[in-house]
Amino acid sequence: MHGSHFLPGSTVTLTLDHHLPLHFSGSIAPQQQQPGAVAAELFNPVTLAWQTLEGNSLQTRGDGTFDATLTIDPAWPLGQHSIQAQEALTSRSASLTFTIVRATPPTPSATASPTPTVEVSPSSSPTPTATATATPTSTPPTGGLSCVNPSAVTFGPLSAGYGTPIEQSITLCASGSGAVGWTASWDSQQAPWLSLSTTSGLLAAPGEEQISLSASVGTLAAGRYSTEISFSDDAGHPALLLQVTLIVVNPCLSASPTSLSFTAVASTSDPAPQTLTIQSCSGQESWSAALQLETKQVWLHLSSNSGTLSANRSTSITVTVNSLQTNLSAGSYQGKILLSSGQSQVTIPVTLTVQPPPTLILETPQSGILQADKDCQFTSLETSWLCPVTIGAASQNVAALNWSSSSSGVSGITFTPAAGTLPPGQTVSIQVMIPGKACPSSAVLLFEGPANSVEVTWSCSPIAS
């Protein structure tokens, strides 16, 4: 064979039928033959002689060419083959196609020996030519397919309408020696739902190869579908058979609980999340979830809205309500969670009750007015007025309330405590310190809760000297 247009001085490897790397050796006895080992010589233009080629690569000359001869292994099967030359440093490659045919039986004689021949079909010019002879001293080693594991494969049960192909690997075995060509076939009209990662190949014997089978439900109705894959080798051995079955069932979903109820407090708190369990009551299936709400505000959320369930298995999703973020007022809200798998649908009613926010009340002074000289104490040490205020949470509140305080009109006013939480029916006394040097003046003391706020008006007259 002749190669050209490679990088000068580059390393090139050869592969048989895109599958079997070739290893070169000067001479190999038949009993030592290894898959992919060939006797090879490389032409040296300096010495004008052919030199034995060793290893698993060859080197191009200064003009990017090479000339080599390969002695065809008698164990290679009859038929069309190709040799690929791949440059190590780049993706540059070339391919040579040839056909091994059965030699014409020679005239019997004491020295006659069978001579396989090679017909070469070049893929590009310049036109390569090649011949090969082999004189085995005994019957050449042969290989063939010996097993397929497992001998039967079952997909499913899968629900009708399941959209994801299901894959399973099998192992194809070869015994003997040499390269074993194989093909796989089945009735694709009977089983259009079946596909293989590859339907032919070259397997180095002894050895094995992994093949991936894939089944797709597509539009198949519920039922049991079967076919048989036949694996044949080039040596003509009896085919190996693999039984493949696809089981399709009607989709079926169930959910627990069958309804959900939440209670929130307006402007105060969201309810705790709840868990919804989704279960397949038939085969493996895909599911999806959608929300249906009566309001424009999307107050209901799901942790996941789609997934895959194995046969008779379950999964859980978290259902969350966001009444604070959507600013829902007190009232009742309705929604639905719609679960679907093919023609199977399940509806989960959801009810949200938003209760009124807790109310803040002013206990003292009931009038909402503080007069410094009547209702407060003046501390000469700190030159400030100390005024008591009591606030509380209404007893009918359904939740504790958070309150805070602020003031206006006079700077430097402080509250002790300045904020806190009040359970229903509870009160808290607050000491308000107002600077006395501000007199005569007035101020507004503001106490705020989630639903309302209360005000206290403070005023003072000049302190008599």
N, C-alpha and C positions, 0 to 999 in steps of 0.2 A: 504494500500500500504506500501511497505517496501523500504527504500532507504539505500544505503551503499556506502562506499569509498568516502565520503565527508570529508572535514576537521573537526576534532573534535570541537564541540561547535560552528560551523559556522551557519550563518543565511541563510535560503533557502526560495525562493519564488516559488510559483506554478502558471503556466499559462496554460490556456485551449486553445488547438489548435493553439499555437504560437501567440495568438491574444488577449485573454481576461484574464487579471490578476484576480486571485481568491482571494476573501476576506472571512475570516472565522468568523463564529458567532455560538454561542451555539444553538440558536433557532431563526427562522425567520418565522413570520406569512406570509402566501401566499400573502396577500394584501400589505405586506411591502417588497416583494422580489425585490432585486436590481440585475442588470446584474453582474454576476461573484460572487455573494454571495452564499456561501455554508455552511451547518452545518458540523462542523468538530470536531474530538477528536484526541488527541495525547497520546500515551501510555507512562506512567512514569514507568521506570524499578525499581525505588526505592520503590514506593508505590504499584507497580504491579497493577496499576489501570489506567483506561482511564480518561483523563482530557479534559474538554472543551477547544477548541482552538479558540482564539480571534485574530483579527488583520489581517495582510496581509503577514505574514511570520511565519516560524517555526524554531526551533533550533535543530541541531543534537546533539546526545549524545557524550560521551567521546570517543567512538570508531568510530565516523563519520557516525552513522546510525540513522534512525528514523523510527517509525511506526505510521501511521495515518490512520484514516478512514474518508471518505468523503461521505456525503449523496447526491446522485445525484439529481440535480434540475429537477423536472418533466418537466420544460419548455425546457430543452436541447433537440434538435432535435434527432430523431432516426438516427442511422448510426455510422460510425467509428469516434472516437475522440482520442486525445492524451493529456496527461498532461506532461508539462515540469517542471522539478525541477532545478532551477538555483541558484548556490552558489553566495553569494553577493560579496565576496572578490576576487574570481577568475572567470575564464571562465568555470569552471567545471560544467557540467550539465548532466542530465539523462532524458530519456523520457519513458513514459508508454502508450501503445496503448490499447484502449478498445472499445467495440462496444455496443451501446444501442439498444436493440431489443424490439419489442412490446410484452408485457406480454400476456400469455394465459388467456383469459377471465375466471374469477373465477366462481364457482357455486353460483348462486344467494342465498344470505342469508342476514339476518338483519345486520350482522357485517362484511360482506365481503368488501374488499377494493382492488382496482387494485394495482398490484405490478410490476413496471418496473424492469427489470433485467439488469445486466451489465456483458458482457463477456470480459475478460481481456487478451490481448496478450502482454506478456513481451518482451522488446527489449533486455534484457540481464538477466543473472542469478545473484543472486538467484531468483527463480521464485516467482513473487509477486502474491498474490491473493486478490480479492476484491469483495465484494457484496454490494448492496445498495438497500434500500427499501424506499418507500415514501407512505404515507397515506394522500393524500390531502383531505381536508374537503369540497373542491368545485372544479369545473373545473379549472385546472392549467392555469396560464396566458400564452398566446401564442403571438408570434410576427410574423411579415412577412414584406416583401418588400412593400413599399407604394408609392415610387416615384423615378423617375430618372430625374435629371435636368441638362441641358435642355433636352427636348424630341427629339431634332434633332441637329446634328452637321454637319457643312460644312467646309471642308478644301479647301483652294484655293481662287482664281485661282492660281495654281502653274505651272511654266513653265516645259515643258518636259525636262528631264535630270537634274532637280533640285535635288541635292544630299543630302540635309540635311532633316532628318525627322522633321515633324511639329507635335507639341503636343498640346493637349487641355484637360482640366480637366472637369469631370462631377461629380455630386453628387448623390450617391445612398442612399436612405432614408429607414429607417425601423420604423414601428410603433408597438405598443403593448408593450410587455415586454419579457425578456429572451434573449437568444442568437439565432440569426437568421443566419443560414447557407445559402449561396447564390452561384450561378454559372452563368457565362456569356458564351454565345455561339453565333456563326455566321457562315456563309458559307465561310470558309477560301479558298475554291477553287474559289469562286466568287470574294472574296476580299482578296487576299494575301497581299495587300498593307496596311492592317490594323493590328494593334497590340494593346494590352492592358497591362497596368502595372501589372495587376493580373486578373485572370479569375475566381477566387473563393475566399471565405473568410467567416469569422464569424463576424456578425455585432450585437453589443449590442443594443437592442431596449428598449426605443425609442432612435434613434440616426441616424447618417449619416456618410458616408465615401467618401473620395475623390479618384477617379480613373482617371488615365491618359490614354488618347487615343493618338495613334501616327499613322501618315500616311506617307508613303514613296513613292515617285513617281517612283523611280527605272527606269525601261525601258518602262514605260507606254507611249503610244502615246496620243496625244491630244484627249480629250473626257471627258464625264461625267460618273463617276463610283459611284454606290450606293450599300449599303448593310444594313442589319438590325441586331442589336445586341439584343438578348433575355436574360433578367435577370430573373432567377427563384429562388425561395426560397424552403427550405426543407419542409415548411408547405403545399406545394401544391397549393398556391394561383396562380391566373392567372399571367402569365409572363408579365414583363414590357418590352416594346419595345423602342429601340433607333434607329432612322434613321440616318445613316452616309453617307455623300456624299463627294466625292473627285473630284474636277474640275481641269483638266490638259489642258493647252493651249500651243500653239507653242511659243517658246522663241522669244523675239523681243527686240532689243536694239537700242537706238538712242543716238547720241552725239552732243553736241553743245559747241563751234563752230565746223564746219565740217573740218576745217584745221587750222593749227597754223603756225605763222611766227615770227621769232626772229631775232634781229640785235644786234651783239656784236662788240666791238672794240678790235682788237688783242692786247694782253699784257696790256690792259687798264681796261676794264670793261666787266662784264657779263650782258646780258639783264635781265629785270625784269621777275619774274615768271608769268605764266599765268594759268588761271583756266579752266579745262575741265569738263563739266557737262555730266554725264551719266544717262540715263533715261530708265526705263522699260516701254515698250509700250504694255505690255500684263499682265502676272501674276507675282507672286513672283519668282525670279530667282537669281542664282549665276552668277557672272561675273568675268572675269579675263582679265588682260592686259599684253601685251608683246611688246617689242621694236624691231624694225628692222632698222638698221643703215648701211650706206654705208662705214663707216670707222671702223677701229679697236678700235679707241678711243670712249669710251662710254660718249658722251657729253650730252645726254638727260636722264633725271631722272623723275620718277613719285613718288608722295607721297604715293600712294597705288597701288598695282597691282592685288587686288582681293577684293571681297566683296559680299554682298547680298542686293538685291533691293526688296522692297515690290511692289505689283502690282501698276503700273502707278505712281511710285515714282521715285525720282532722287537723285543722290549723286554727290559730286564734288571732284575732285582730283587736286592737284597742279602739274604743269609741269614746270620743271626747266632745264636751260641750264648752263653747266659748261665749258665755253670755255677757261677760264684762267687756271683751274686745269688741263685740257687736253692739254694745250699749242697749241691751234689751230692757224694756220697762216691765213692770209687774204684769203678769198675765200667763195664759196657757198657750203653748206652741206645739204644733204637730209636724211630724216628718216621717219618712220611710227610708229604710235601707233595702235596696233591690239587689238580690244576689242572683246571678245567672250562670248557667253552664249549658250551652247548646239550647235545647228546648226546655230545659228544667229551670224554673224560676222560684225563688223564695222571697217573700216580703216580710220585713221585720218592722212593725210599727214602733215609732219613737215618740214619747211624750215628754215635753219639758215644761215644768211649772216654775215660773219666776215669781218669788214672793216679794212683797214690798220691802224696801230697805229699812233698817232700824232707825228709829226716831230719837233725836237728842232733845232733852227737856232742861229748862232752867229751874232749879229748886230754890235757890236764894241768890240775890234778892228777887222775890217774886215779881216786884214791880219793874225790874230791869233797870233800876236807877240806883247809883251809889253816890251819896253826898259825903265828901271827905270828912267834914267835921262831925257828922252823925254816925256814919256807918264804918269808918276806918279809924285806925290808930296811927298817930304820927310818932315816928321814932326819931328823937333829936340826934341820936348817935349817927344814924344813917341819913338823916334829913329826908325821910321818905314816908309815904303813906302805905300802910299795910291794910289791904282790903280783902275780906273773905268772899269767895264765890263758890257755890255748889251747883254742879250739873249732874245729870243722871241719864240713864237709858230707860226708855219706856218699858213697862212690864210686858206689854203685848208684843214686843220685838221677838222675831224668830231667830235672831242671830246676834252675836256680840257686835258692837260698833267700835270703830276707831275714831277718836276725836283729836283735834289739835286746837291751838290757841294763837291769837295774834292781836295786835292793837294798832291804833292810829290816833293822831292828835297830839300825843306827848311822846317824845323819844326817851328811850331807856327803861321802858316798862318791862318787867319780868314776871313770869308765871312759874309757880312751883306746885305740882308738876306742870309741864307745858303741853304734854300730850299723853295719850294712853288708850287702853281698851276697856270698854264697859260691857259686861254681860247684861242681859235683860233684867230690869228692875234694880240695878246697882247704881250707886252715886259715888262721887268723888269730890272732896273739898280742895279748893285751889287757893293758894295765897298769892295775891297780886300786889307787887311792890311798884309804887308810882313815885318818881322823884318829886319832893315837896317844893323845890325851888321853882317849879313850873307854875305855881299858883300866882294869880288866878288863871285857871285854864280848865279845859275839859278834854276827855278822851273817850274813845269807843273800845270796849273790850269784846273781841269776837271769838266765839267757840263754834267749831264746825264739825259736823258729822257727815256720814255718807248721804243722808237724805235731806238734812236741813241744817241750819245754823241758828244760834241764839246770840243776842247782843246785850251788853250791859253798858249803860252810859254813866260815866264818872265825871264829877265836877268838884272844884274846890275854890274856896275864897282865900284872900291873903291871910297869912298867919299873923295874929296880933303880937306885937313886940312887948 
